[in-house]
Amino acid sequence: MTRTLIQDLKNHIGQEVTIAGWMYNKRGSGKLYFLQLRDGSGTTQGVVEIANVDPATAKAAEELTQESSLTVTGRVNQHPKNPDIFELQVNNITIIQLAGPDYPISKKEHGIDFLLDNRHLWLRSDRQWAIQRIRDTIIRATVDYFHTNNFTKFDSPILTPNACEGTTELFDIEYFELGKAYLSQSGQLYLEAAIMSLGRAYDFGPVFRAEKSKTRRHLTEFWMMDAEAAFADYKDNMNTQEELVHAILTAVLTERQAELKILERNVEALEKANLPFIHKTHAEVVKELQSMGSDIQETDDLGGDDETILTKKYDQPIFVEKYPAPVKAFYMKRDPEDESRVLCSDLLAPEGYGEIIGGSQREDDYDKLLARIREHKLPEAAFSWYLDLRKYGSVPHSGFGYGLERLVTWICGLDHVRESIPFARTPYRLTP
């Protein structure tokens, strides 16, 4: 069987084609049926005129239930009023599997827990299909950007002997006779080793945080992209982040207009995220937030509520730079103009979405890094290999990481991060 994808029907107007997929809805009875069909590439309508088809096809049209799998053959017609819509005048239906009549997800409203319990089926809905297609575009645009800009893909381990930022939020396991191992919370430290060979490198994979948070921005398993570059300071680092995010937005707005329409996403909000992004220091942001009613103090990290307040005020992404050193990780380089702060930045998405990227210049001096490890009471032996990077050919270098699900959530305009990943893992959900 030669199969045509629904997304390619526009290339076969007036021709007879066969599609293979699923029926997600049906209208009509007796003499005329309208079948709503999907195949993964898109959706279309199949029109069945019972008087013009053979008895087997007529019987199939009558019997079809929601989510039955099938092949449909018919002539491709262009919608008379909407030139972007194409449908099939059906002349043959072959049922592959007649779905049971009790498909659990109906047109009525369902609670979020019910939908998450049935996530394996919920993924079939138009909305979830659109989210996953946009997620795929974000991933591909990221890879394309790094390939074009001479970054090498590098695979960091998921099982690690030490934490990137302390062990309080790590999942630990017994690792044979070697003691405890941890599920990675970031590939950053290993990428710092990579760039001493490759110059520029990135990784992309699942990471894990054992934080018992129930906010709309947190998952226990999520996908993270980390990138590092040798001979780059923290300003170079922000330039790379700006270019990357802009490349991602351009790809989504160019390729996924249909999906954004399904999500009812305000694309004008995304189009406003032009370069350059807004830059503010932590000190400036604290004063601004205090004037808006926040009780944040000069030495505090930004909380989720603070990020929401700030980013609802602006329609562009915002870099918040130079946080107080005590609230940031041990490996961040101190600001030579103010040792109480570090050369870091968080990139916050507008419309109240908050942090999507965290990055910094890394401490490249052996003695200073060792002092930071001791200040944070981290096990020196576990970081001996990391310290070696400062003993043998150390260079100024910087890096950042983005949480894929937070990017998807912002770009798709979602209310909660759990819709941005195929199967959400939270402190209270491990199935399906």
N, C-alpha and C positions, 0 to 999 in steps of 0.2 A: 504494500500500500504506500503510495506517495502521499505524504501528509503536508498540508499547508498550515503555517502558524497563523493564528488570528491577527497578529500584528501585521501580517503581510497580505491580508485580504485586499487592501487598496491596490495591490499590483495585479489583481486578477478579476477586475470588474468585467462582468458578462461571461466569465468562465466557470466551468464546473470544477469544484475542488472538494477535498475531503479534509476535515479537521478531526482531531482526537482530543477529548477532554472530559469535562464534567458538566452536568446540568445543575445549576444552582437555583433556578426558579422556573416556574411554568405558569402561563396564563391561558385561558381559553378552554373550550370543551366542545365535543361533538364534531363540528365541521372545521374548526380552525384552532391551532395551537401556536403560542409564541414561546419558544424555548430560550431561556437565558443561558448562554454557554460560556465557558471559560477554559483556557488551555495552559495557563501560566504566562503566556505572552500578552494576553489581553482578554477582552470579553466581546461577545457579539450576540445578536439575536438570530435564531433560526425560525423561520415561518413555515409551518406545516399545514398545507391545505389537504385535508383528508381525501377529498374527491380526486386529487391529482397524484396520489402516492399508492404504492402497492399495499395489500392487506397487512403484510408483516410490518411495514413502516408505520401504518396507521395504528396497529396494535401497540407498537413500541411507544409511539407518542402518547397514547392513552395511559400506558402503564408506568411511564417514567416517574421516578420519585426524586426528591431533592438529593443531590450529590451522587446520583447514578453516573457511572462512567460509560462513555459511548464514543462511537465515531459517527459523524454526520457528513453526508455528501449533499451538495447543492450548488446552485448558481449564485455567484456573488453579485449583489445589487448595491448600488449607492443610494443612500437615503435621499429622497427627493427634496427635503427641506434642510438637511444638514450634510454638507458634502464631506465632512470628516467621519461620518458614521457609515459602516458597511454591514450588511446582513446577508444571510443565506436564505434562498428559496429552496427549502429542503425537498429532496426526492428520495433519500434513503437514510435510515437510522439503524445502526447495529448496536445493541446494548452489550457492553462488556461485562458490567456487574450492576445488577439492579439493587440499589441501596435500600436498606431496611426503611420502613415507614416512620421510624421513631428518631430521626436525626435530631439531636438535642438542641441545636442552635436554630431557633426560629426567628421570624421577623419581629417578635415582641421584644421588649426591653429585658435585658439580662443584667444581673449584678456582676461586678467585677470579679468576685471570687468564683462565681459560676463559670465565667468566661476563662479565667485562668486555670480552673480545674479542667476545662475542655480546650486548653490552648492548642493542642494538636489538631483540633478541628477549627477553632477560631481563626487560625492562620489563613484559612481559605476565604475569609471575607474580603471584600474590596478594600476596606480600610487597611487591614493588616498586610494584604498583598502590596499595596502602595508603599507602606512603610518599609517593607523589606526590599523593595526595588530601589528606593531612595538610599537605604543603607548600603546596598551593593554599589551604587554610584559613588557614594562618599568614599568607600574603600578603594575603588578603582581610581578615582581622581587623586587620592592620596598616593597610591603607588606610582601613578603616572608622573605626579609632581616630583617625587623623589628620584625617579629614574631620570627625568629630564635634568635634574640639578645635581647629578653625580653622587647620590647617596646609594650605598649598597645595602640590600636587604640582609639582615643578620639575625639569626635565630637564637635568642637568649633562652636559657633553661627555665623550666617551670618549677622544678625542684631545686631549692637553693639552701645553702648552709647557714645563711644569715639574712637579716632583713635589710631592706633599703632604707627604712625610716623608723626603726624600732620594731619590737616584736608584739606590741600590744594588740595589733589588728591583723595578726597572721594566723592562718590555719597551720598547725604543726602536726607532724606524723612521725612515728618511729621508723627510722630508716635503717633496717637490718641491724648490724652491730655498730653502726657509726653514730648512733644517738639520734637526736632530733633533726628533722629537715622541715622546710617550710614551703608552702605553696607561694609562688612568687607574687609580690604586690607591684612589681615593676621590673622591666629589663634594663633599667638605666645603668646600673653599676657595670653590667657586662658589656653594654654598649660603649662605655668609657674605655674598656679594654680594646674593643673592636676598632675604635677610631685611631688608636695608636698604630694600627696596621692599615686601615682602609681610608682614613681621613674623614670620611662622612659615612654614617651608617644609621639605619633605623630598624626597628623590629615591630611586629604587629601580631598580637595574640592574646589569649585569655590571661587575666590576672585575677587575684582573689584578695578580698578584704574581709576579715572576721569582725567587722564593726557592726554592732547590733543597732543599726539605724533603720528607722521606718519612714524616712523622709521620701519625698517624690523624686529625689535625685540620687538615691543610693541603691546599689545592688551588691551582693556578696561575690558574684562572678560576673565579670564584664570584660570587654575587649579594649585593649589599650595600645596605642601607637606611641612609641618612644623614639626620639631622634637625637643624635649627638653629632657635633662637628668640632674637629680640631681647628685651632687658630681662629676661633670665633669668640667674641665677647658677648655680653648680654644684650647689647643693642643689635648685633648681627642676628642673635637668636630671635629677637622679636620681629625683625624683618622677615626671617624665614617663616615664622608663624603667620604673619600677615599675608604673605604670598600664598601659603598653603591654604588657609581658610578661604581666601578670595578665589583660588583655583577650584576648591570644592564647591563653593556657592555657584560659580559660573557653570560648572558641569551639571549640577542639579537643575538650575534654572533653564539650561539649554536642553537637557535630555528628559526631564521628568515633569513637564508641565501637566500632563494628564494625571499623574499620580498626585501632584500637589493640588489639583482641582478636586480629586476624590476626597482628599483630606480637608478641603475647604481652607487651605492655607493662604494667608494673605501674602502673596508673593512680593507686593510692594515693600513689605517690611524687610524681606531678604535682599531686595534690590538696593536698599539704602545702605547696606554694609559695604560701602566703597572704601578704597584705600585713600589716605592713611586712616588707620583706626585712631580712636581717642587714647591719649596717654595721660595718666595721672599718677602721682606718687601716693603711697599709702598715707602719708601725713596729710596730703590734700584731701584725700577721700574721707579720712576720719573727720576732718572739720566739716566737710560737706554733709556727711551722714548725721553728725551731731546737729547741724542746722535743720535737718529734716526729721529730727525727733529720736534718732537712735541714741542708745546709751553706750555705744562703743567708746573705748578709751584708746589713747595714743599707742599703747603697747599691745593691743588686742589684734588677733587675727580677724578677718572678716567672717562673720557667720552667714548662714544661708539667708536669714532675714535681711541682713545688711546688703548682700548681693542683690536680692530681689528688689529692695527699695532703690538702690543705685541704678540698676539696669532697666528699671521701668521708666527712668527719667530720660534715657538716651535711646536713639534709634540706630546706633552703631556699636560694634564691639568695643570694649574698654580694656586697655592694659592698666593694671594697678601694679606699680613698680616699688621696689625697695621696701619690703616689709621689715618689721623688727626682727632681728636675728633669733631671739628666743622662740618665736612661733614658727620658724622654718627649719628645714632639715640640716643636719650637720655638714653636709657636703657643699653647701652653698657658699660662694665666696663673699667675704665681707666687702662692703663699699669702702674704698680707700678714703672717700671724703667724709664718711660717718661710720665708724666701726660698729655702731650699734645696729646697723642695718645691713641687709645682704643684697647682692646684685641679682634680684629675681623679679619675676613678674607673673601675675595670673591674668589670663585673658578671659573676660566676662562677656557672655553673649547678652544682647539687648532683650527687651520685652520681658524682663524679669527672670530670665533663665539662668543667669549666673555663670559660675566658673565652668569653662570647657577645656582650658589648657593651663598647665602649670609648668614653669621653666625657670632656669637660672644659669648664670655662669658658675662653673664648678671650681672648688678650691684646688689649685694645682700645686701648691707648696706642701711638701711632705710634712714639715714640722707643724704647720698650722692645721693641716688635716688631722694629724695624730692628736693634737690638742683638742680639736673638736670631738673626736671619737671618745676621748677620755672625759670631756665635759658632759657628754650625753650618756656616759657610763655604758658604752657599747663594748662587746668583747673584742679586744685587740686582735687576738689570734684569728678570729673569723674574718677580719678585714685586712689581714696581712697581704693578701694578693692585691687588694684594692690600693693599699699603700704603695705596693711595688710600682704601680703606674706612675707615682710621683717620684720614684727613685731613678727610673730609667727612661730618660727622654721626655719628661713632663712638658706639656705645652698649655697655654691658655685654651680652654675649651668650654663649650656651653651646650645645653640641650633642653628638651622639653618633652612633655607627653600630653596627648589628648585622650580623653575617654570617649570612645566611639559612640556609646549610647547617649551621652550628653549632647554630642553633636547632632545625632539623629533626632533626639527629642526637640532640640531648638529648631532645626531646619524643617522638621515636619510639623512643628507647632503643637506638640503633644502636651498633655497635662501631667503625665507621669512617665518616668523612665522605663517602667516595666513593659510598656508596649514597644519599646525600641529594640528589643532583643528577642530572638525567636522563643526562647524558653527562660523566663526570668527566674533567677535564684536570689532569694532574700532570706533573712534569718528565720522566716516563718513559712517558706515555701521551697520544697525540693522536688515536687512533682508537677506535671508529668515529665 
